[in-house]
Amino acid sequence: MSNLALIAMLLMLMALAYHLGLTRSRAVASHRDVRLHSRPGYYGTLVALWCGLPAFALFLLWSLFAAQLVDTLVVQQLPVDLVASLSDRELQTLMRRIAALADGRGVAGGGSPEELAAAAHMARLETIGQLSLAAVTAVVAVVGLVFARRRISPHWQARNHVERVITIALGASSAIAIFTTIGIVLSMLGEALRFFSFIHPADFFFGTVWNPRFSSAGAGAQGQFGLLPLLWGTLMVSVIALLVAIPVGLMTAIYMAEYASPWLRSVAKPIIEILAGIPTIVYGFFALTVIGPFLSMLGDLVGINIRTTSAMTAGIAMGIMIIPFVSSLSDDIITQVPKSLRDGALGLGATKSETIRQVVLPAALPGIVGAFLLAASRAIGETMIVVLAAGNNPVLHANPFEAVSTITVTIVNQLTGDMDFASPQSLVAFALGLTLFVITLGLNVIALVVVRKYRQQYE
Amino acid sequence: MDTSTHSPSQAPSAATPSVSLGNGESRISRAKDKVKLKAESVDVFYGDTQAIKSIDLDIFENEVLAFIGPSGCGKSTFLRCLNRMNDTIDICRVEGRITLDGKDIYAPERDVVLLRAQVGIVFQKPNPFPKSIYENIAYGPRLHGLAKRKAELDDIVESSLRRAGLWEEVKDRLDKPGTGLSGGQQQRLCIARTVAVSPDVILMDEPCSALDPIATAKVEQLIDELSESYTIVMVTHNMQQAARVADRTAFFHMGDLVEVDSTDNIFTNPQDQRTHDYITGRFG
């Protein structure tokens, strides 16, 4: 019985349990002429939960540990001298081959007799496992059902129990997101620490040269992993992007919030927000094929040498991409400024633009700064546009018309193609990722604090 | 001091003697006869709904005129017509003629910015700007270039705060945010802010409805003092307040101006049955 069929069976049992709980609670209510504590639906739900949850928990536990158990049993079955002669890695390979044979997928060169025997054993174990799992799950489900159904009485506080289960389920869902974040950070941290066992942190954080030779060049060629050129490139591209996005986005927001007619607003706002929905790779080749050549033509006209792929090209494309972030968030915040403040300024004889500049914007400023910071963290983490349009040139220089490289681009470069996760050339990606994470996390925290402070003012 | 507790069954003559008019007698003597603002058959529409129906009203210089009436009767709407605050509402349309010192305020060549400097407004809810106390007052004078030097501006700020009776309370913390003041202080700050641009007329839209009784008493006293130098038009839900501070009172009902007369007459001898019913608490 496959896992899918098992789950389907469980769901059907739960539906049955719900129905039984429902009818049973109604019967109890009518027979004894008493008031039940909860509505019948709650008893039905609770019986279904008693039927489904323990069985499902068992199923999950089994899925987590069954494979390991089977592996252990199969290894025990293998000739002892064979196991002893193999290294850990070779043993893993052997187990993969056996698993492939057991699944009927076959392996290169056919299997040796030992492998075939082991595979047959494994297949047998797995079948037994599946069948016993199905049987045990069904028994647990039915026991849960019967137990819960018998407990139905006017005093059983079904509604409260169901509420508690819902609370736990909601809490567990949010815990998943939190634990995933923690897990990601820890895994990055672990790999980054391995990287720092090769390269001294000072050389990484304060190094001015980025030249990670390929690992194939041999152990002697360690390369130089200076973060600064990448950080500088990231900052340059992001600052250019913000210089594009902040004025345009803010003015868009002011127009949309204060001047546009409801009709124009209803049409224009979704169109602007479409900008945020365009895949970044598309912005990347837009930058490469339109913005870059245009800039370099412009450079020819005024006699400056502008490269097609440069910090400027990537920055402008990225700026266009984050316009909707700035405009949408700022728009919301400007709209939140109470009308009474506008009336106050207008009532003193301020013009509309005076009111906006001198009263509305200062009042909205903390929120708008929050919007800018969120846009900035978005720009710093952006990858595809810079991969295509920034020119991938990790060198420290101050000319925005020259090619640069950023932290994200470098992570892509270090983690594509053949990798050896034991070499600093690959591990550096984790150190870079961690740096990036810390920077954007910092910006987000500042943005959140600023926005929250602003909210307190008007609620 | 209390009109609203009269039982509906009481006859008007029995009801009226208990209405206290405060210093109403002295106020009437102060009312001047020069027309400051004049409304002639003014209609106001919100979209297709007519909120104000053909109102004619003369407002005299240096008087305190109170608008009373049940909610939604159009008194605030009419008040906001007097300095064109209704311009900020897209669907609002004003017809008819309103003149300030004989000049049409809705004339195309009229500058609404200058009009609002001349006819200031104080709102229901105190709305200080999220700036310092000083900057709140200085905002209007700066806007209109009333002060050439810092010292002049300081003078305006001080005299405005003194007029609003707030100077002694805030003189040591002019650089603190205006939003940090108490509700009553905030409202007096808003009045000082309006006074700072030296208007001729001050409109007040239920200036005390968000304040506690003590703060209300202070604002009422302030209105009394300000009426020496300004024409004041106020909307109020509180009939005792109208009785205490207004020279004349206008009763609005369903978009009509039912009756306008000296406050005394409105509360003791209303001519219209609707006015009578309202001031004796039969509806409202």
Interface residues (C-beta under 8 A of the other chain):
Chain A: P338 S340 L341 R342 D343 G344 A345 L346 G347 L348 G349 A350 T351 E354 Q358 V359 P362 A363 Q457
Chain B: N83 M85 T88 V113 L114 L115 R116 A117 G120 I121 V122 F123 K125 N127 P128 F129 P130 K131 Y139 G140 L143 H144 T179 C190 R193 T194 V197
